[in-house]
Amino acid sequence: MVPKSVAIAALFHPEAPGADFHLEEVAKASQTIGRQILIVKVTDEREFPAAFATMVQQSAGGLLIGSGPYFLSRRRQLAALALRYVLRAGGPDLLAQHWPGPAKSLEAVTRLAYGGGVR
């Protein structure tokens, strides 16, 4: 659940099959649910970090990732970036407080989120 005052980001590849249709559907959905949708377009995976930074800068509280083989084949990279930004927003103390697993796995997630050390 995302608070009503928070925008939801939608990550799309503009050249993907059906992209125009999906963008129109997202625009209709935003009107229906009364939410701002932040459309972020990427055409190359090297644009992912900047796209996520834009979403954070615009205070997006949710993320919809376009469908299709382009994003599916990059799902691990997208999941890692999403996890990194969510964990950075929450902070290491919050992560440690709510971590359900063993300390070794917490260390691994902390390295992933904070680049080797707590920042």
Secondary structure, DSSP 8 states (H G I E B T S, - for coil): ---TTS-EEEEE-TTSTTHHHHHHHHHHHHHHHT--EEEEE-SSGGGHHHHHHHHHHTT--EEEE--SHHHHTTHHHHHHHHHHHHHHHH-HHHHHHH--S-HHHHHHHHHHHHTTS--
